[in-house]
Amino acid sequence: MEEIVVVSDIHAKTQASSSSKSLKKSIIRSRTVGYVPEPFDSEKLPPTLISDIRPFLRVANQIELEWPRVAYLCRFHAFERAHMMDPSSSGRGVRQFKTSLLQRLEQDEEDTILKRKEKSDLRELKRTYLKYEEYIRKHSGDSDKRTQMMSARGIASVLYEVLKTVTSGTGLETIAEAEEDNAKSEFYRPYNILPLDPGGEQQAIMQLPEINAAVMAVRNIRGLPLVENFQKPGPFSDILDWLQCCFGFQKGNASNQREHLILLLANIHIRQDHETQSMSKLGERTVNYLMKNLFRNYKRWCKFLGRKSNIWLPSVKLEEQQYKILYIGLYLLIWGEASNLRFMPECLCYLFHHMAYELHGVLSGAVSQATGDLVRPAYGGEPESFLNKVVTPIYKVIYKEAEKNKSGTADHSEWRNYDDLNEYFWSPECFQLGWPLRLDHDFFFVQSDDCHSSESLNAKGSKKKKLPIVEPQPTMEQSEIATTPPLKESSPLIWKDKVEDNVIDDKDREQKWLGKKNFVEIRSFWQLFRSFDRMWIFFILALQAMIIMAWHDLESPFHIFEKAVFEDVMSIFITSAVLKLIQALLDLAFIWKVRDTMDSSQSVRYMLKPVAAAIWTIILPVFYADSRRNSRCSLKQYQSWIGDWCLSSYTVTVAFYLGSNAIGMVLFLVPAINKYIETSNWRVCTAFSWWAQPRLYVGRGMQENLLSLLKYTLFWVALLFCKLYFSYQFEIKLLVKPTKRIMKIGLSAYDWHELFPKVKSNAGAIVAVWSPIILIYFMDTQIWYSIFCAVFGGIYGIFRHLGEIRTMGMLRSKFQSLAFAFNASLVPPSAKYNHSKKRGFFEQKHHKVLETEKNIVAKFAQVWNQIITSFRSEDLISNREVALMTIPMSLELGSGLVRWPVFLLATKFSTALSTAKHFVGKDEKLLKKIKKDNFTYLAVKECYESLKYILEVLVVGDLEKRIVSAIFNEVEASISKSSLLMDFRMSQLPDLLTKCIHLVELLVENKESDQEKVVIILQDMFEVVMQDIMADGSRLFDLLYCPQPLEEAAGFFKEVEPQLFSPFNGNTTILFPLPDSEPLQEQIKRFLLLLTVKETAMEIPVNLDARRRLSFFATSLFMDMPCAPKVRNMLSFSVMTPHYKEEVNFSMNELHWSQEGVSIIFYMQKMYPDEWKNFLERMECENLEDINLKGKDEELRKWASFRGQTLSRTVRGMMYYRKAIKLQAFLDMAEDEDIFEDYKFSEKRHDRKNGPHSLSAQLDALADMKFTYVLACQMFGVQKSSGDSQAQDIIDLMMRYPSLRVSYVEEKEVIGTKKAPKVYSSILVKAVNNLDQEIYRIKLPGVPFIGEGKPENQNHAIIFTRGDALQTIDMNQDNYIEEAYKMRNVLEEFLRHKERQPPTIIGLREHIFTGSVSSLAWFMSYQETSLVTIGQRLLANPLRVRFHYGHPDLFDRVFHLTRGGISKASKTINLSEDVFAGFNSILRQGCVRYHEYIQVGKGRDVGLNQISQFEAKVANGNSEQTLSRDIYRLGRQFDFFRMLSCYFTTVGFYFSSLLYLVLSGLEKAILLESKMQKIESLETALASQSYIQFGLLTGLPMVMEIGLEKGFLTALKDFVLMQLQLAAVFFTFSLGTKSHYYGRTILYGGAKYRPTGRKVVVFHANFTENYRLYSRSHFVKGFELILLLIVYDLFRRSYQTSMTYVLITYSIWFMSATWLFAPFLFNPSGFDWGKILDDWADWNKWIKNQGGIGVQQDKSWESWWKDEQAHLRHCGLHARIIEILLSLRFFIYQYGMVYHLDISKENKNFLVYVLSWLVLALIFVLTKAMNMGRLLLASNYQLSFRFLKAVLFLGALAIIIALYIVCDLSLKDLIVGSLAFVPTGWGLILIAQAVRPKIEDCGLWDFVQVLAQAYDYGMGVALFAPMAALAWLPIISAFQTRFLFNEAFNRRLQIQIILAGKKKHK
């Protein structure tokens, strides 16, 4: 029987092609042509049929070429199964699938019969099956064919199923043989990393001793209960198998966690010290280490609740390890199947607590007290029982509560989020849930949305329940491990059925909703005061104290201790008491809704706090008043500041008041004691800390060590001193005298006193003067923080060596030291040699490194060459640049000879030649001059040796060889005698160089036809040397050619010269062509480059990104980083990337599709011209058409995709980790001779046999063990079923990178039920044979995406990650090969911690790679760079408040999997899910660090609209953070200075931006209200805030960081250039975005994820889109400020033309203009006349279109307007009241304006204001009449409608004329009236929106809509008019293009062609 091919490449490729194209092109067959095999699409299947049908269809496609009839039978069987599963075709897509498959079967039936090789289908099928069985038997022991065996086994199993169906039970021999197929299929199972089946035992990874040790430990089931005790057919394979059967876990979960546990143990085991223990056996320290980390949170939970840990270990030492692994495996299985419960870590602790208790009972053989049987788990014995009976009930509670969120519109207090449900398990009440879970408990009761009583989730619906009385168990210390005594068979342990002891019946009790727990998120700005009350109290008290000091006009700070001053200053404690009372009342109000669910002791505390604060609020003022009245010291005289002052009763009272603060200060200075008190369960400590803080499970013990505390304390003390001193001197002190003058001004009456007839004071003027200054006082701390951030961050950056190598010139100067820096940082210690870094790098004369250092350069060269190769594969450099930058690898490196890259030696030889040509002097001075630049000396040395070597190979004639050898000997002899300049004429060297270059060029081409040319050149060279260069060349030749002297030398030369190097008597004197030797050819090419390259090192490489990357890599080698361990010993890690529907790859259609005439590929060519040129060179093509002709479309797709923000770019970057690990493992394992060779060549030399012991197999094994990459593609299953091309792109990625894994959620309908419920599963797949192969399937309790999408996506996939660390990467990020080499160093940071606390999150640096697209992208790049570098550098050290910002961070994986995961997912409140991971880590005593010696690429949005959407999302997230419990607990539990750091680096920045917005509206109040003359000091104080407007100081950190990394001259130049490109406009506009969305979200809610898109090309955004995005956030506010400024300018008094007016109004004018016109300034082609016309037409169409159901915002103004009010429809009553109160400002504005009308004749009567409302009502009536007329008459009665309009117009005109004649109405009155009534109408619209239900009841809503439409149209026209006017000027458009794309102009890119929208150019 012939050999079969399991899966041919043709089959695989055909199937992949058919899947990707979705069978769009069908093959038309005819009877004459015959049967043509065509694959049937096996991937695009209905979700309900995938798992059952796909294997048969895939096998049919695989065997169709060889066995067409069997393929037909497989498809027929698939059709039968599909029909049996869904006879009615009710499933989604089932009918279409069955129809398509049936048509294919009908088409193939007769054709395949003709192709049948046997007489019947049964025989054909039997024959095929037997062939595959024979193949399997033949190769069953061949581990080299594992992939083929798995494929054959899969095909055989499918054929067996079909065969069994066809035979229908007939007793054939084949069936008997095939009955063992199921058992055999276990021999080769799909696997992820470890092939744990018997067929994988010979794989390289399974041969690793640490893996073997871990596998043996996990498979140790000795002593476990026997099989008979469980319902399982067959023996247990290992501990995980036993636990799965015992507790009812899923099989897929057990398989997944089996591999997970083995890898964890193996990686820990290899890092242990093996001097005392064997590698082949798992050590106790390994298991203990994992237990300590895995159960630390569980033990703390037990300790907190006063319970003993249920981890019981046997007293027999031999069984202890097994028990530990059992407990570890149990926890991992619970975690792996917990689904959404993973966000609730203490809930998992509760489950583990009870299941561990049951596990102990099973292991100990305990007997049930009730039944007398052996103890069994409550939920064991049934498959999926843990999922169905434990996880699902709790999940349903989460799901129902999340539904009450109403997509983020419901108030947070109405539903329980993940944190609320988890915090229920922070109290002993959680044990009332019991075990088994009591589903009638209140925890499972979910209140419905429409009523307060709802049905329970309990199936029985019982409202009666048993509530246990839980008696607390004794506390166990954290380090304790309980040990059980050995059990005897004769005395079995008596076991209780219930965990709780006492249960009482409460038959009358009904279920109730538990509600929130410990915290309620309430929308209010008071949350800021509540969370950071200490900061606000400090600033308020400091302000009061400074005002008092300034009022007394103290000359010295010591005068504060004078009696009168001191008593006044002491009044700040009264203010303190009042503020603390406010804080206590706020706490009570905000926790009122959780008073019933809160712990009773905490409820008492919250009740007593206001009482105590109220008492102090009464006592302190009483004693203060008494002290002022009855002062015993008031008559005494004071000689000094401390002299004779006495203690009053008030002073004594204050001392008692400060007593508690004194204790806190002492504890602050001793953080260790403070931490112990907070974390201790000792009653004394608990009682002591009870008053200070609520006793919660998190937020305790967050203190840093004393050194860190001192550092950030000194930072803030210095900052606060500067801030307070500045505020005192330049803000407060300057205002005191003006204030006193205002108070002395007498007021007879106010202008408009009718509202306040009895008020005679000038308090309003004082408030107007002080309000802006007070706002500045509270806001400028943010400015001071920016200044200190710049200074201290810069100092830290200098100490960390940032920017030491900024240019290629700097790199060249330090290149020789890079090898030693590389050796010190990136080479494991064991591989180093003992050497001193201070010794000389190279021995000058012999060009060798020291003998003990010979391997250093070799290893560096291997890594360097891989970096250069990677650059070439990324098309950053050309082939020529590769040759210039590569370090040649050869055995010469072993002898110490180093040949540095040519780009370092370029031009050096020509420089030396020129120096020697014109040099006059001695040899020593020439040598010294050349050696002054070491690279010059090296270039001369190498060129000399290369020429010598080439001539030795080339010249083979005896005479010629003697001549050449003699010349070189003469040269060397002259050098040794220092007579080179005497013996040789250096002036002739350029002639020799020219001929030498010509010779080497011919040698490079190496063509036989050039032999004569080579001979001639050699002769010419010989003549130049002998006659022109050598002083006595004839003598040398005479000695060589003839022993006796010749008489006529000249004649002799003429006779001999032609014969040299020429063939003589048939013998060749030169070896040409040269032998085909790669090393020789490489050396010749290198020699040619050394002679001909004219570029300097500063010019190579040309690509700017390549330069930046090399510079940073070189700089990082000199930074402080842990020493790299060997790959075997490094920490293992995973990378996870969440993916939704973003681009994977650009398709060919997308590349060539022209948006506005510009295709993506054309855009890419113009934006990356050098990379495009390099790509064409690599593809060996001339242009784009050539690529298409040569069929390299796939390479083109990759090239373009790698330059966009696509998933493929991210995957390519992250897979560099694996590539780096393999090379580093090679350097660890390779011997010396291997290191001196090229890495790939050495690997191939060792892989002559592709077996498990080959070098590549060992490297792959180590890479697999240390690195895992998982894509969380939640939509992959849906995309694949629907035939989406993205699914095939993802499969292509898996095929390109075989170690890549994809996890997704499968949604499958259950057929046969009425409601067709859906089953959800988490699935992990990999690529096999160009198809995806399922590895693990874990069923979920329901839809997993019930919170925020991204964290839920991460959560479902995190169970498939592996390793000690986890790096979270977004799909818009990138990585670089040179940075990947440093990953093992970064991982060592988890083990190398200078403080006692190891880091749990390590932050990494980011590089924004989208900065060159446009000016906006450049601004964002610099802004983000300063945030992720200098900002986070300071946050991490010294401030210690860095959290988790974005996704290059590394997580301690074990720490976070036991503490809720790597993000939080509650809807809305966790919108910024990333930062909450940092909050959670810190609150749970974690530690976050940041390191800058490694960087990850990141893309950012490049258009203004995208940037604004992103900033709106971030502002929304920050507003939700303000309300969150995490910020509240951090603000309360941090010490004072760390709390300041937390505030000003999180929500404080956004609140300061909001204060800035408020300040802009208050500035004009000073001059409008005050009645004083010009006062210079007042002007100075008020103008001091104007610097804030420009944002210069807030940009200091950015300038500092640029200066550090690029040089301060470059930083200054870039900063000036940014201002010229309107960076101030951009940042001011962004400030408005942040302020608007932050403030609105806190008040009204509405936070949501805003997809920004990651578009490649920057195109023009139409006017309508800009208006929709910025109307409410910027345009309305801008128009409001413009109106205020106009009115202010109209009515300002003459004395107000001072510098104060100029400074204040200029800044407001600038901000107003920025908010109005920035979107159009930064809009490409915004002033193009053609675009203007198109935008105007589109705007009019949009404004007039009617909205309705299904009409999107971008199609109709009405739809957009309704969506803009969504936040008001869902907000509460208090938010509506706030909206109405804010709208009243327009009425006050109108009130002030109407009294300035000439028609009022200076009458200040209130009736004037009333009459203005009558006028406004008349205008509305006219508008309403016009609207009604349009509705009723416009369509059918056009003439009547025109008549109505004429009447209304003439009536209005008549009224105006009458008023003009009778009441002296002026034109100014019309203008001022318009300015007054237009804002009033807008205010009425805002109020109507807030009370919409009432307006709708009155029938006025349509009128409100028409009025709002008119306002929007008017604002649009006002914005459009100046744009249209400017568009007439061509220079405006050119100027805009220049400042928008200045970076493109500098790079000489053809940006005008892109913007013009021309067709693609080739």
Salt bridges, closest charged atoms under 4 A:
GLU2 OE2 - LYS131 NZ 2.78
GLU3 OE1 - LYS138 NZ 3.24
GLU3 OE2 - HIS139 NE2 3.53
GLU38 OE1 - ARG29 NH2 3.60
GLU43 OE1 - ARG54 NE 3.91
GLU43 OE1 - ARG58 NH2 2.81
GLU43 OE1 - LYS1280 NZ 2.73
ASP52 OD1 - ARG81 NH2 3.82
ASP52 OD2 - LYS1308 NZ 3.73
GLU64 OE1 - ARG75 NH2 3.03
GLU64 OE2 - ARG104 NH2 2.94
GLU66 OE2 - LYS131 NZ 3.88
ASP108 OD1 - ARG29 NH1 3.60
ASP108 OD2 - ARG104 NE 2.41
GLU110 OE1 - ARG31 NH2 2.88
ASP111 OD1 - ARG31 NH1 2.60
GLU118 OE2 - ARG127 NH1 3.29
ASP121 OD1 - ARG69 NE 2.89
ASP121 OD1 - ARG116 NH1 2.64
GLU133 OE1 - ARG137 NH2 3.65
GLU133 OE1 - LYS184 NZ 3.64
GLU161 OE2 - LYS164 NZ 3.89
GLU177 OE1 - ARG137 NH2 3.98
ASP181 OD1 - ARG153 NH1 3.55
GLU186 OE1 - ARG189 NH1 2.87
ASP197 OD1 - ARG146 NH2 3.11
GLU210 OE1 - ARG1128 NH2 2.81
ASP238 OD2 - ARG258 NE 2.33
ASP241 OD2 - LYS232 NZ 3.49
GLU259 OE1 - ARG1362 NH2 2.96
GLU284 OE1 - LYS324 NZ 3.60
GLU320 OE1 - LYS317 NZ 3.70
GLU320 OE2 - LYS324 NZ 2.86
GLU346 OE1 - ARG1484 NH2 2.87
GLU382 OE1 - LYS389 NZ 3.40
GLU384 OE1 - LYS1339 NZ 3.36
GLU401 OE1 - LYS404 NZ 3.44
GLU401 OE2 - ARG416 NE 2.81
ASP419 OD2 - LYS1464 NZ 3.18
ASP420 OD2 - LYS516 NZ 2.57
ASP420 OD1 - ARG1525 NH2 2.72
GLU423 OE2 - ARG1525 NH1 2.99
GLU423 OE2 - ARG1529 NH1 2.89
GLU429 OE1 - LYS517 NZ 3.70
ASP442 OD1 - LYS465 NZ 3.62
ASP442 OD2 - ARG509 NH2 2.26
ASP501 OD1 - LYS496 NZ 3.72
GLU521 OE1 - LYS516 NZ 2.86
GLU521 OE2 - ARG1525 NH2 2.80
ASP533 OD1 - ARG1532 NE 3.32
GLU567 OE2 - LYS563 NZ 1.65
GLU567 OE1 - ARG628 NE 3.44
ASP568 OD2 - HIS552 NE2 2.73
ASP568 OD1 - ARG628 NH1 2.71
ASP587 OD1 - ARG530 NE 2.64
ASP587 OD2 - ARG1532 NH2 2.67
GLU704 OE1 - ARG1440 NE 3.94
GLU704 OE1 - ARG1489 NH2 3.82
GLU704 OE2 - ARG1538 NH2 3.36
ASP780 OD1 - LYS723 NZ 2.65
GLU804 OE2 - HIS801 ND1 2.58
GLU804 OE1 - LYS814 NZ 3.60
GLU851 OE2 - LYS854 NZ 3.76
GLU853 OE2 - HIS835 ND1 3.87
GLU874 OE1 - ARG1109 NH1 2.76
ASP875 OD1 - ARG872 NH1 2.98
ASP875 OD1 - ARG1178 NE 2.81
GLU892 OE1 - ARG899 NE 3.77
ASP933 OD2 - ARG812 NH2 2.80
ASP933 OD2 - LYS908 NZ 2.86
GLU942 OE2 - ARG1086 NE 2.36
GLU945 OE2 - LYS941 NZ 3.53
GLU970 OE2 - ARG1035 NH2 3.85
GLU972 OE2 - LYS948 NZ 3.01
ASP1010 OD1 - LYS1013 NZ 3.90
ASP1032 OD2 - ARG1035 NE 2.69
GLU1095 OE2 - ARG880 NH1 2.81
ASP1105 OD1 - ARG1108 NH2 2.70
ASP1120 OD1 - ARG1392 NH1 3.60
ASP1120 OD2 - LYS1394 NZ 3.91
GLU1142 OE1 - HIS1139 NE2 3.90
GLU1171 OE1 - ARG1203 NE 2.59
GLU1177 OE1 - ARG872 NH2 3.37
ASP1186 OD2 - LYS1190 NZ 3.89
GLU1194 OE1 - ARG1197 NH1 3.36
GLU1195 OE1 - ARG1178 NH1 3.96
GLU1195 OE2 - LYS1198 NZ 3.70
ASP1228 OD2 - ARG1384 NH1 3.45
ASP1234 OD1 - ARG1245 NH2 2.51
ASP1234 OD2 - HIS1246 NE2 3.56
GLU1237 OE1 - ARG1245 NH2 3.16
GLU1243 OE1 - LYS1240 NZ 3.94
ASP1260 OD1 - ARG1218 NH2 3.35
ASP1260 OD1 - LYS1222 NZ 2.87
ASP1264 OD1 - ARG1218 NH1 2.58
ASP1289 OD1 - ARG1197 NH2 3.00
GLU1306 OE1 - ARG1337 NH1 2.58
GLU1307 OE2 - LYS1318 NZ 2.69
ASP1332 OD2 - ARG54 NH1 3.83
ASP1332 OD1 - ARG58 NH2 2.54
ASP1332 OD1 - LYS1280 NZ 1.90
GLU1334 OE1 - ARG1337 NH2 2.91
ASP1364 OD2 - ARG271 NH1 3.28
ASP1370 OD1 - LYS1350 NZ 2.75
ASP1370 OD2 - HIS1447 ND1 3.58
ASP1370 OD2 - LYS1498 NZ 3.76
ASP1374 OD2 - ARG1209 NE 3.05
ASP1374 OD2 - ARG1212 NH2 3.74
GLU1378 OE2 - ARG1109 NE 2.78
GLU1379 OE1 - LYS1382 NZ 2.72
GLU1389 OE2 - ARG1392 NH2 3.37
GLU1389 OE1 - HIS1491 NE2 3.39
GLU1395 OE2 - ARG1440 NH2 2.88
GLU1395 OE1 - ARG1489 NH2 3.84
GLU1406 OE2 - LYS1498 NZ 3.96
GLU1424 OE1 - ARG1500 NH2 3.17
ASP1449 OD2 - ARG1442 NH1 3.06
ASP1449 OD2 - HIS1444 ND1 2.79
GLU1473 OE2 - LYS1350 NZ 3.55
ASP1474 OD1 - HIS1447 NE2 3.28
GLU1492 OE2 - ARG800 NH1 3.62
GLU1492 OE1 - ARG1405 NH1 3.68
GLU1492 OE2 - ARG1433 NE 2.43
GLU1520 OE1 - HIS412 NE2 3.10
GLU1520 OE2 - ARG523 NH2 2.88
ASP1526 OD2 - LYS1464 NZ 2.88
GLU1601 OE1 - ARG1433 NH2 2.95
GLU1605 OE1 - ARG1405 NH2 2.46
GLU1680 OE2 - ARG1785 NE 2.87
ASP1689 OD1 - ARG1692 NE 3.15
ASP1735 OD2 - HIS1660 NE2 2.97
GLU1758 OE2 - LYS1762 NZ 3.07
GLU1764 OE1 - ARG1640 NH1 3.85
ASP1864 OD2 - LYS1801 NZ 3.93
GLU1896 OE2 - ARG1892 NE 2.77
ASP1912 OD1 - ARG1672 NH1 3.05
